[in-house]
Amino acid sequence: MFEIDRERFGAFVAALRRERGMTQRELAERIHVSDKAVSKWERAVGLPDITLLIPLAEALGVTVTELLQGRRAEAEATMRPDEAEALVRRVIGLSGEEPARGGPDRKKWAVWYALGLAAALAEGAALARGMTADSEHWAVYYPAALMTAMSAGFGLYFCLFAKTRLPWYHDVDRLGFYYDGPLRMNVPGVRFNNHTWPHILYWTRVWCLLTMTLSGAVCFLAKRLFGPGPVAQWLPMASLAGLLAAMYVPGRKYDQE
């Protein structure tokens, strides 16, 4: 009774997009989704998440009410109480549609993660052999092994299971945290919202892949160049600064007041 008319919604979005001379890809880039998502809406296969209603309406030059009703509002028109109630119920219904985890590029990131994991396992085996063969300096290899394992674990989540869009309240309040089950992130000075999150997610994925594949190599190279001392032991841990940069730099650059 209170469902959005998907056919009308899709046709309205397509018509507005063409009026403004935008392709599906251009519209998708403006609201940080894939062009496949826009195509699904226009073909009445799916509906956008509630967090997308405001940016989608702004990109198409209409109000959220007009967007949900699938038509432009008539001049001087007023909405009856029962119509307003139905519209609110439709919006509440949209809020229950959880966006797919991993995003439209999940398969691509899964391939990159699989390749990185293969490299990480090979390096992990080499580090284990190093600890056994050079037991006197086993502590040199331990931080690299720790970074490899930690970044592989984080990479599994961020590449395959992370939310690609945050709940609507992240766009309303100045929230400096990200919660998803047991995962907790809080970066001082960074706001987690749907302007910053796609960029933070991308660079965090890149950090995970690079760290899980290079930590062992950095350890072995530093040991060869500087000997089994503090440089070889702690240089792989320097990648933690890269993780902070992966969140802080895009978080500050793409934040929109």
Secondary structure, DSSP 8 states (H G I E B T S, - for coil): -----HHHHHHHHHHHHHHTT--HHHHHHHTTS-HHHHHHHHTTS----GGGHHHHHHHHTS-HHHHHHTS---TT----HHHHHHHHHHHHHHHT----TT-TTHHHHHHHHHHHHHHHHHHHHHHHHHHHHTGGGHHHHHHHHHHHHHHHHHHHHHHHTS-SS--GGGGTS---EEEETTEEEE-TT---STTTHHHHHHHHHHHHHHHHHHHHHHHHHHHHHH-SSHHHHHGGGGHHHHHHHHHHHHHHHS---
